[in-house]
Amino acid sequence: MSTSCKDSKRTGEQGNAIIFILLSVMLFAALAYTFMRGSQTGQSNLTAGQAKLAAQEIMEYSNRLGRAVEKLQGRGCSENGLSFVNSYQAPLDYTNISAPADNSCDIFNEAGGNITANAFRDYMVSAASRTNGAPMFLSSNAINDLGTANSELLFVVPDLRAEVCQAINIHLNISGDMPAHTIDATPYQGSYPAALQTLGTGGTNPAAVTEKNAFCLLNGTSYSFVRVLIER
């Protein structure tokens, strides 16, 4: 095969790859736009595709948080020295007096984890029905049979639409009835009190939560996504 033919073939393959990427981006954008329209117009239920898109975004964000925590720990930040102070934290307060003054252990600061805070309110129930309305970072809940009986550091997105919570569990291969258990809302401020709740003991379908580091459950009347950031 001549050089010109090889070059032509290579150019064609590159062109096909670019077209595929562009189509993927356009499809994702279309799904996101459809979701936003449904959310903003007060649509009571999301389609399966919209719920799946929301679930994927929440889980990917939680994974970025997990990687940021690992990065900061690798730099020398202790599990007691992290800070989760952010613009959406009310009504909880994540001020940690043990965090370095230079913000090097702050998850939501450029000097630290460099994560952008996200409230995920487009994926929540109506404002009047919310119990908290903002992601939480909690320090007094343990997960049954995950590590020791000590409290874990949890990232929790409360007040989700039921279909988003269901889509999360489907993605995580969690089957059966929706798990139900009370989550203690003690905010992380640099210490870990004795576990006031152990998720995966009692409640509904505890086996779906036992040993898991990510899941969605019903906390009272609030569908909540839970992700372990530090297993203890």
N, C-alpha and C positions, 0 to 999 in steps of 0.2 A: 504494500500500500504506500502511495506517495505521501510525502510530508504534508502537502496541501490537503489531502483527504483526511489524514489523521487530525490535522488542526481543525478541519471542518467538523469532524465527528466530536472532538473535544468541546468545541464551541457550542455544538448542538446540545450536548449533555449538560453543560453549564447553564445554557438557556433554559432547559427543562427544569433543572433544579431551582433556578430563580423563580420560574413560574409557579412551581409547587409551593415554595415558601410564601410567595405573594398570595396565593389562593388560601393557604392556611391562615395567614394573618387576616385576610378579608373575612374568612368564615368566623374566626374568633371575634372580630370586631362586630360582625352582624349579630352573633349570639349575645354579645355584651350589650349592644344597642337594644335588642329585643327585650333583654332582661330589665334594663333601665326603664324602658317605656312601661313595662308591666308594673314595676315597682312604683314609679312616679304617678301613675294613674290610679293607684290604690287597688290594683288587681289583687283579689283575695287569695288566690292560689297561683303558684308558679307551675309552668309546664315542667315535665321531667328534664328537658334540656336546660331550662333556666336554673332549676335546682341543682343539677349536676355542675353547671358552670360556677355557681356560687360556692358549692362544696369544694370544688377544686381550688378556687381562689383562697378560701379560708385555710385549707390544709397547706397549700404552698406557702402562704404567709407564716403559718405556724412553723413550718420547716425552716424558713429564713430566720425566724426568731431563735430556733434551736441552734442553728449554725452560728448565729451571733453570740449566743451564750458560750458555746464551745470555744469560739475564737477569743473572747475576752478572758475566759478561764486559762486558755493557753498563753495569754499575755501576762498572767499572774493575778487576775481578779479572782478573789475567793468567792465561794457560794454565799458568803455573808456580805460581800462588798459591792454587789451589783445594784444598779438603780434603774427603775422602770418608770420614773417620772415622765409623764407625757401630757399632751394637750387634751386628751380625752379621758383623763383619769377620774374626774368627779363622778360619783360622790366619794370614791375611795382616795386615799392619799398614800403614795408610794415613796415618800421622802425617806431616804436611808442615810442617817448621819455617819454611817461607817463607810460610805462610798467615797472614793478619792475626790478631792476638791477640783482636780483638773478635768473631771468628767470622763476620764479614760475608761471607767467601768459602767458608764451610762449607755444603756441599750439604744436609746433614742437620741443620741448626741453624735455629731460627726466625729468627735474625738474618741468615741467608744465604738458601739455596735453599728452606728450609722443606719439605723432602721427608721423608716418613716412610719409614724403612728397611723393606724387605720381603725375607724370605729365600726365598720361593717354595718352601718345602720340601714343601708338599702336592702340588706338581707334579713333584717329583723321584723318583728311584728310591729304594728302601729305604735306610735309614741305613747299613747294612752294605756297600752297593754304591757309596756315594758317594766321589768322589775329593777333593772340597773341601767341598761342602755349604752354600755361601753365595755370593751374587753377588760378582763381582770387578771391580775397576777397575784396568786394566792399561796399562802405558806402553811396552812394548818390542815391539809387533807392528805391522807395516804391512799395508795392504791393497793388493794388486797393482793398479796403474793408478788408484788413488784419491789424488788430490793428488800429493805428491812421494813420494820413497822414505823419508821420515822416519816415525818411529813415530807411530801415532794414539793417542788416548786412548779406550780401549775399555771398555764395560760388558759383562760376560759373566755369564750365568746358566748354571752348569754342572750336570751330573748330572740333566738332564731325562729324563723318560720319552721313549722313542723316538717314540711317537705324538704327543706335544706338539711335539717338534722337527719332525716331518713336517708337522703342522698349521701351524706358523709358516711353513715354506717354501712351502706351498700358498698361504697368505694373501699372501705376498710374490711370488708367481708365479715361484718358483724350481723348475725341473723337473729331471728326470734323477735319477741316483743321488745319494744323500745325500753332500754334500761331506765330505771327511775331510782334516784337517790338524792338525798339532801347534800348540797355542797356548802361547806363553811366558807364565808366570805371575808376571812381575816386577810388583809392585804399584806403582801411581802414588803417588809421594811428593813431587811437585813438579818432577821432571825427566823427560826423555825420552831414555833410552839409545838407542844405535843399534839399529835393528830386529834382533832376534834371530830373528824369524820373519816371513816375508812371506806372508800368507794369500792364496791364489789362485795360487800357484806350486807345482807338484808336487801330490802327494797325489791324492785322488779327486775328479773333476769340478771342477777349479779354476775353470773358466769360470763356475760358479754363484756364486763368491765375488768374482771380479775386478770391480773398480769398484763393488762393493756396499757400502752403509753399514749394512746389517742383513741377517742370515741366520742359519741354524742349521746346525751341522756336527758331525761326530763327531771329538772331540779325544781320541785314544787310545781309551778305552772309555767316555768321557763325552760324551753329547749336550749340546751347549752353544749357547745363543743368544748372538749377538754383535751389539752395536750400537755404532757409532762416535759418540762424544760430541764429540770435536774432531778434525776432519780436518786433517792437517798435510802 
